[in-house]
Amino acid sequence: MASPCQNHEVLMIPCVKRLVCLPFIRKLPDTLRPFNTRGNPIVKAVFPVAGLGTRFLPATKASPKEMLCVVDKPLIQYAVEEAIEAGFTELIFVTGRSKRSIEDHFDRSFELEYELQSKNKTDLLALVQNIKPAHVNCIYVRQAEALGLGHAVNCAANLVGAEPFAVILADDLLDHQPGVLKQMVERYRHYRSSILAVEKIAPEQSRSYGVIAGHAIEDRITKLSNIVEKPAPADAPSDMGVVGRYIFTPSIFKHIQALKPGAGGEYQLTDAIQSLLAHEAVYAYAYEGVRYDCGSKLGYLKATVEFALRHPEVGPEFQAYLPSVSGAPKS
């Protein structure tokens, strides 16, 4: 499976949000090359956001599912904030058609800023201006076809290069301080190997997860021996399922690119991880925190309620309101 812009060099210029593929250029000036800041072990994070979000139709017909709001903030912003907290400074979004609003969200809106400034709404102005800190770069690459998570990750191969990187699925809203990705970066500092976030799942949920097998080597850390994509409960190798946070060494790309398409022509990231296991260590981390599966309506509603209860503007009033709607539906 060829990666995007094969045989091209990818040029990233700090003031430009979209990638530019320049054919035939094999070496770029050092001043234009991506840089690693502050000695962080990992600075690049990949956000696969090209999915169609069919479980939320008709809301996602023209608007990305990642832009669904939990109270007053879209899901993708929660994911980006988690990455920034963990020290990531180069955010790579693998997008698709009808996803332009994600790019707009992390760009400047001069008309809005002017309006807020002219009306002296300084708090809102600061809120809008700080959605993306100035030291963070956003880069966008298009996934032409939805061919699975492995394919989406591979679309970022030329942008990631020979560096470790994170993959973040915004559908999974993970709630904890410090954030789950920051927890994983600390483990990466120690192991210098690929790490998957996992949680305990009920047997009947196994068909919705990649399920791991392995042996515990310390508290919350398992060294993988196997991973199976969406097994039947009787075939699941354990009760630990993978959630939407990963840290990979760059060697994962050659295993993705060696994949054969599976059902529906998709390239499964789980299959690439299984292949990677034969060549280097991969670890699972049982993260600290609460996960809301915002790819499902029920998980999204649970997250909305929990985050609304702690919201400084509406929390107390919302908490007082909830008892009036609990219990049996009103006729």
ZAMARGU-4260 file (C-alpha; in steps of 0.2 Angstrom, whole numbers, plus 5000, padded with zeros to 4 digits):
<rodrens>
0) 5000/5000/5000 | 5008/5016/4994 | 5008/5031/5006 | 5002/5048/5001 | 5013/5058/4990
5) 5024/5043/4987 | 5041/5049/4979 | 5037/5067/4985 | 5045/5077/4999 | 5032/5085/5011
10) 5036/5103/5014 | 5029/5111/5030 | 5030/5129/5032 | 5024/5136/5050 | 5012/5149/5043
15) 5004/5137/5031 | 4990/5125/5038 | 4989/5113/5023 | 5003/5102/5018 | 5011/5105/5001
20) 5019/5090/4991 | 5033/5095/4981 | 5038/5082/4967 | 5057/5078/4964 | 5063/5088/4979
25) 5074/5075/4989 | 5081/5087/5002 | 5074/5103/5010 | 5084/5117/5017 | 5087/5114/5036
30) 5077/5130/5040 | 5061/5122/5033 | 5062/5106/5041 | 5051/5101/5056 | 5059/5103/5073
35) 5059/5094/5090 | 5056/5106/5104 | 5060/5106/5122 | 5068/5089/5122 | 5051/5081/5122
40) 5053/5062/5116 | 5038/5064/5105 | 5030/5080/5097 | 5019/5073/5082 | 5001/5067/5085
45) 4990/5060/5071 | 4971/5063/5072 | 4962/5052/5060 | 4946/5062/5057 | 4940/5056/5040
50) 4926/5044/5046 | 4908/5047/5040 | 4900/5047/5058 | 4885/5037/5051 | 4879/5033/5069
55) 4875/5051/5071 | 4866/5054/5055 | 4858/5066/5051 | 4868/5077/5062 | 4884/5072/5053
60) 4878/5073/5035 | 4886/5090/5033 | 4896/5092/5049 | 4910/5081/5055 | 4906/5070/5070
65) 4922/5077/5078 | 4914/5094/5079 | 4900/5088/5090 | 4900/5098/5105 | 4901/5091/5123
70) 4893/5107/5132 | 4902/5121/5123 | 4918/5112/5116 | 4919/5100/5101 | 4926/5083/5103
75) 4941/5087/5093 | 4946/5101/5104 | 4946/5090/5119 | 4958/5078/5110 | 4969/5092/5104
80) 4970/5099/5122 | 4975/5082/5128 | 4989/5081/5116 | 4995/5099/5119 | 4995/5095/5138
85) 5007/5080/5134 | 5019/5091/5125 | 5014/5088/5107 | 5017/5103/5095 | 5014/5096/5078
90) 4996/5090/5075 | 4992/5080/5059 | 4974/5079/5054 | 4970/5065/5042 | 4954/5073/5035
95) 4941/5069/5021 | 4927/5077/5012 | 4915/5088/5022 | 4929/5091/5036 | 4934/5108/5032
100) 4926/5115/5048 | 4939/5106/5058 | 4953/5116/5049 | 4942/5132/5052 | 4940/5128/5070
105) 4959/5129/5073 | 4962/5143/5062 | 4961/5162/5066 | 4944/5170/5064 | 4948/5189/5061
110) 4930/5194/5059 | 4924/5186/5075 | 4939/5192/5085 | 4936/5210/5078 | 4918/5209/5083
115) 4922/5203/5101 | 4936/5216/5103 | 4924/5230/5097 | 4911/5225/5110 | 4924/5223/5124
120) 4921/5204/5126 | 4938/5201/5132 | 4935/5184/5140 | 4927/5177/5124 | 4941/5185/5114
125) 4954/5176/5124 | 4944/5160/5123 | 4944/5160/5104 | 4962/5166/5102 | 4968/5152/5114
130) 4960/5137/5105 | 4977/5133/5097 | 4993/5140/5106 | 5005/5149/5094 | 5019/5136/5097
135) 5008/5122/5090 | 5007/5118/5071 | 4992/5110/5063 | 4994/5101/5047 | 4981/5093/5036
140) 4981/5078/5024 | 4967/5071/5014 | 4962/5053/5015 | 4954/5050/4998 | 4945/5034/5003
145) 4939/5027/5020 | 4949/5011/5020 | 4951/5008/5038 | 4961/5015/5053 | 4977/5007/5047
150) 4975/5016/5030 | 4971/5033/5039 | 4987/5032/5049 | 4997/5028/5034 | 4991/5044/5026
155) 5002/5053/5039 | 5018/5043/5035 | 5028/5056/5025 | 5023/5069/5038 | 5028/5059/5053
160) 5045/5052/5045 | 5057/5042/5056 | 5050/5049/5073 | 5039/5041/5086 | 5021/5048/5086
165) 5004/5047/5094 | 4987/5042/5086 | 4972/5050/5095 | 4954/5045/5091 | 4943/5060/5096
170) 4928/5048/5098 | 4935/5042/5114 | 4934/5056/5127 | 4946/5052/5141 | 4944/5061/5157
175) 4958/5063/5169 | 4971/5074/5176 | 4985/5072/5170 | 4978/5067/5153 | 4979/5049/5147
180) 4991/5054/5133 | 5003/5063/5146 | 5002/5047/5156 | 5007/5037/5141 | 5022/5048/5136
185) 5029/5046/5153 | 5029/5027/5150 | 5036/5029/5133 | 5051/5039/5141 | 5055/5023/5150
190) 5051/5009/5138 | 5055/5018/5121 | 5042/5006/5113 | 5025/5006/5106 | 5011/5008/5119
195) 4992/5005/5117 | 4980/5012/5130 | 4968/4998/5136 | 4954/4996/5148 | 4944/4981/5156
200) 4929/4976/5146 | 4914/4965/5148 | 4915/4949/5138 | 4900/4954/5127 | 4909/4970/5122
205) 4924/4960/5114 | 4916/4962/5096 | 4919/4981/5098 | 4937/4981/5102 | 4954/4975/5098
210) 4958/4963/5113 | 4976/4960/5119 | 4985/4945/5127 | 5001/4946/5137 | 5009/4946/5154
215) 5010/4960/5167 | 5027/4967/5170 | 5023/4981/5182 | 5007/4990/5188 | 4996/4994/5174
220) 5009/4988/5161 | 5007/4973/5150 | 5019/4966/5137 | 5009/4961/5122 | 5010/4943/5115
225) 4995/4944/5104 | 4981/4956/5099 | 4965/4951/5090 | 4953/4963/5081 | 4934/4962/5087
230) 4934/4943/5093 | 4919/4934/5098 | 4918/4933/5117 | 4923/4914/5117 | 4938/4919/5106
235) 4944/4934/5116 | 4962/4932/5123 | 4958/4943/5138 | 4946/4955/5145 | 4957/4970/5141
240) 4952/4980/5126 | 4961/4994/5116 | 4954/5012/5116 | 4958/5027/5105 | 4976/5032/5111
245) 4992/5025/5104 | 5010/5029/5104 | 5020/5020/5090 | 5038/5019/5084 | 5040/5024/5066
250) 5042/5006/5061 | 5023/5003/5062 | 5022/5011/5045 | 5031/4997/5036 | 5019/4984/5044
255) 5004/4995/5039 | 5011/4996/5021 | 5013/4977/5020 | 4995/4973/5025 | 4983/4965/5013
260) 4965/4972/5013 | 4953/4964/5024 | 4934/4964/5024 | 4927/4979/5015 | 4944/4982/5008
265) 4950/4990/5024 | 4967/4990/5032 | 4966/4986/5050 | 4978/4995/5062 | 4977/4980/5074
270) 4984/4968/5060 | 4999/4979/5059 | 5002/4979/5077 | 5001/4960/5077 | 5014/4960/5064
275) 5025/4973/5073 | 5025/4961/5088 | 5036/4949/5079 | 5049/4962/5078 | 5049/4973/5093
280) 5041/4974/5110 | 5024/4982/5111 | 5016/4987/5128 | 4998/4990/5134 | 4995/5003/5147
285) 4979/5002/5158 | 4976/5021/5159 | 4970/5031/5174 | 4954/5040/5170 | 4936/5038/5163
290) 4932/5035/5145 | 4916/5041/5136 | 4913/5032/5120 | 4907/5047/5110 | 4906/5037/5094
295) 4889/5030/5102 | 4874/5041/5106 | 4873/5034/5124 | 4892/5038/5127 | 4890/5055/5120
300) 4875/5059/5131 | 4884/5052/5146 | 4899/5064/5143 | 4887/5079/5140 | 4879/5076/5157
305) 4895/5073/5166 | 4904/5088/5159 | 4889/5099/5160 | 4888/5096/5179 | 4905/5102/5182
310) 4904/5117/5170 | 4906/5133/5179 | 4893/5143/5170 | 4879/5130/5170 | 4884/5116/5182
315) 4874/5121/5198 | 4858/5125/5188 | 4859/5109/5178 | 4862/5099/5193 | 4846/5106/5201
320) 4836/5103/5185 | 4841/5084/5183 | 4830/5077/5197 | 4815/5085/5188 | 4818/5074/5173
325) 4824/5058/5181 | 4812/5042/5183 | 4798/5038/5171 | 4795/5048/5156 | 4782/5062/5157
330) 4766/5058/5147
</rodrens>
